[in-house]
Amino acid sequence: MIPEIGQFSLVLALCLALVQASLPLAGAWTGRAEWMALARPAAAGQFVFIVLAFATLEYAFLNDDFSVLFVAQHSNSALPAFYKFTAAWGGHEGSMLFWITVLAIWTLAVAAGSRSQPEEFASRVLGVLGIVSAGIIAFALFTSNPFLRLAPAPADGNDLNPLLQDPGMIIHPPTLYVGYVGMAVPFAFAVAALLTGRLDKNWAKWTRPWTVAAWIFLTCGITLGSWWSYYELGWGGWWFWDPVENSSFMPWLLATALLHSLAVTERRGIFKSWTVLLAIAAFSLSLLGTFLTRSGVLVSVHAFAADPTRGMFILGLLAAYSGLPLMLYGFRASSLEAEGGFKLVSREAFLLANNILLVIAAATVLFGTLSPLIVDALGYGKISVGPPYFDVMFLVPMLPLAVLLGVGMHSIWRTMSGASLVQRLIWPAGIAAALGVTLPLIFYGHASLLTSVASVIGLWVCAAALLDPLRKWVLREGAPLTRAQIGMCLAHFGVGVFILGATYVSAYTVETEVSARPGEHFQVGGYEFVLRGVKPVESGNYSAEEGEFEVRKGGRLVTVLASQQRVYRVQQTPTTEAAIDSRIGRDVFVAMSKPVGDNAWAVRIQVKPMIRFLWLGPLLMALGGIFAVLDRRYRLAARESTVPSRSAAATGSS
Amino acid sequence: MLLIGLVLAGVAVAVTFVIRAFQENLTYFIAPTQVAEGHAPAREFRLGGLVLKDSVKREPGSLTVHFLVSDLANSVPVQYTGVLPDLFAEGKGAVVRGRMGADGEFRAEEVIAKHDENYEPPEVTDALAKAKKPTAVPE
């Protein structure tokens, strides 16, 4: 009975989504205020029913209702309640319902936050969000219904994939989805602007905080995913250029470009066409990501299921949601003339360079991700593109981008003299160059050319980002920093921290694979490792062998690490639980794999310098984003435009 | 004009890099039957199929293993030194990346096993299906 309530709620939500997708848009077209007024109630109603549907699925999971096929496939009575809850998005059907839920939350937020905008515009935005929502709900209902029943119900479920039984899994997918789906909001704003034919500074000002908000979640989600794969997959890598990682990373690159191009449109009223296209492209890539993940065309940790009808459905949605706006853009392009130009040395020019380089990076990642599929589809055999392609291709646009970033931050709008920029930046550049070259030599004794260059660039970005805050807060000179400026400095500082982390981890990681017997000693990266012994461990839904390793440095005990080789009982799947000792300067990583005979165990030992910087950097970027969203001008803008409408309403009633 | 020129130059450089890096890092997927027919390339490639039952031989106490990767029509001996993935098992699908040795044994640099019970790399499914076809035809 309960699952049917969920099913019924989802159908009702689809009906409301269709209302939201049609009448407000038609009302905005014909000027009928009563049709436009339907947008918000429809969005709110849709939200209620979708949340109800999601709650029903959670209820089925928490109560072990194995008569529901999706629950039977992804849960088990012995699974801890915590993981029963998160298992709801641990498979294809549930994760689509989760997608829908997240979209409903964004839509509700837009409905509440758009009251200060003209009714005609807001109802179009909500209408477009309704179209997106209706498409995805239909997809869930017709091809991936999480409420399908299984008769007769099995006595117990098939359990959750052990890799997903991890605290990181509770926050990583939801955060990523919130960001992914959030790209629908700037998309809807862009399409609504194309429909009204009015793309002005106000439009950019309304779109920007939403874009930043979605970008914050996307940034955190990708970072959490990287962190999760590092400690959970048991081989110590932090980024694999896995097609699914790529499909979350490409929207991130475009969202980052969009943030910067929106800044230009908001300030100067130029780059409009470009901004609109980026907004459409970023959302299209989010949908493409969904297609790649869910159609089963990829070999990936994330590929849950292979089902061609699902793939075709999403491909159809993708074609409609990117094709139609592009046609609309074609009609409107001539009316999007720029209002003014800009000089070669100006903030506009630097932001343009930023956009071009980010788009090139996204395009090369897209090419590397899709080419195996295209080659296969054309019948030229099966190929794969290795991580070295991505490593090289990513660095080519990113290193110049980072160099320009430091300069661009200190440039000003319209025009400025190159000499004043040079004068301003000569000190940070000199310090970065000196430290960037010498520090790796002092700490590690050797450095390749690429390591030196990347280390200089990382320090350069950090130094450039700290220049203004230092001036203001230490030397007490200059105008007070707005929240947006603090956000910018913080986010860019995060970029520098990330570059430093990535550089040092790539250059100075020491890793080895050994067969270890109890009592045996190993020297790795300046540390001494001793396998004390292996003992069996029993837990709720798995049994494990636990290896205890002493880690010493210069004879002194640093820590004791316990890594486990687990076997989850229901699926009989083995997994490796790595043990990690983290310090800000380095991680010591031990992962004990299977026995290799002769009382020995296969063990991975790694010492990774500065790996925490890899995640600290993006978190600082996200924090910078939070500062930017909280900037006063967005709230002022909201207040200013509500005051006249309120007074107008007051005069109307009197 | 200058700006457009710079942009075009940048794009041209990027495209050149893409194509070069792409060619260098492209690896083909080859099935055991193709290897048996002498189609194994000299450069690095990926080989996929099932790890044959009872074929995994380990040099005790060392990280070196030998096993047979098969598409049920033909099989290729593989040697690998290192920690095997958690889900590597006899009778299950695996993809190995490396080169053919002069002795006819494939030297794997990387072993990829399927990610969960219900999942098989599409390449493996494909190789098995292809190899099955000729034997299914009655003679």
Interface residues (C-beta under 8 A of the other chain):
Chain A: N161 L163 G234 W235 G296 V297 V299 S300 V301 A303 A306 L344 A349 L352 I356 L357 I360 T364 F367 G368 S371 G381 K382 I383 S384 V385 G386 P387 P388 Y389 V392 M393 V396 P397 E513 V514 S515 R517 Q571 Q572 T573 P574 T575 T576 A591 S593 K594 V596 G597 D598 N599 A600 A602 V603 R604
Chain B: L2 L3 V7 G10 V11 V13 A14 F17 V18 A21 F22 E24 N25 L26 T27 Y28 F29 R46 R58 P60 G61 S62 L63 G82 V83 L84 D86 L87 V95 H115 D116 E117 Y119 P121 P122 E123 D126
